[in-house]
Amino acid sequence: MEHIYSKEFQLRYFEMDKFGMASPTAILTLLEETAADHCHLIEHDLYSLENQNIGWVLISGSINMKRYPKYKEIIKIQTWLSKFSLVKGYRENLIIDEDNNIIGMAKGVWVFYDIQNRKPVPVFDDIKTKWSVNSSITAEIDIKLIKPILSGIPEREFDVQRNDVDSNKHVNNIKYFHWLLESLPEEISEKYVLETITAKFYSDAKYGDRILVYADKNSEDNSFSHAIKSTINNKTLAGAYSKWRRAG
C-alpha cells in the first residue's frame, strides 16, 4: 500500500503486564512513537512544530486488539493518513506480528492546534503533500458507543501533577487512559484484558485540576462506559466505551 510508514519494535520487559503480554498502555505508547517518527520523517517533528506554537491534539480514537504481543516478540506498526480536512488528520494504524498477522488496529482523529491561542488552525500544505493520503480505512470510530454519565459517585479522584502535562501544555491522552484503568473493578483489572476502547476528548485537563473518574458497567458483558470530569464546573473532559475479555 502506498504512503504508509512502518516501524518495528521488540517488546521489552517493562512493557509487559501481569499476564506477560504487552500492556494496553505500552501499545498506546508505541502507536504514539510511530506517529511521532512519521512526523519526523517529513521534517515536521513535534519539537519543530512546538517552536511554532503548533501541536497535534487527539480528539477521538479507537483501538481493537485481537491479541497482545509477548516479551521479546517483534511487531510492526504501519501508519498512514486516510483523510485530511482543513484542520484535522485521520490516522490509521495496523499492528502486525512476525507471521504477518494483523493483531490489532487503531484509528485517531487529530486536530492541528495553535497552542498559544488555543484554537485549531489549518494543516500546513507541506504536511499534506509529504504525507499524502491512502484512503484505506482500518475502522470507523463509533462515537455512539460512548454514553454520557451525568451523575453518580466517582470511582477515583486524581490531582493533575506537573509530570502529567506534555509539551503541548495539556495532559497527554495516555494519562487519561491510566485514570480510566484505575477506575475499573478489581476483578476486571486482575482477570481480564482490554479488547476494544473508543474515546472522545472534549476538553483538556490542566496542572492543578482535580479529576473525577467514573465507570458504569453496561448490560453487555464486561463492557463499561467511562467519563473523566474536572471539579471545575463539573466539566466533562473525556468519555469512553471499553470492552474486556478474560485473559488467557
Beta strands, then each sheet from edge to edge (+ up, - down):
strand 1: 5-10
strand 2: 54-65
strand 3: 74-84
strand 4: 88-96
strand 5: 102-114
strand 6: 119-120
strand 7: 156-159
strand 8: 192-201
strand 9: 210-217
strand 10: 223-230
strand 11: 236-246
sheet 1: 1+ 3- 4+ 5- 2+ 8- 11+ 10- 9+ 7-
sheet 2: 1+ 3- 4+ 5- 6+
end
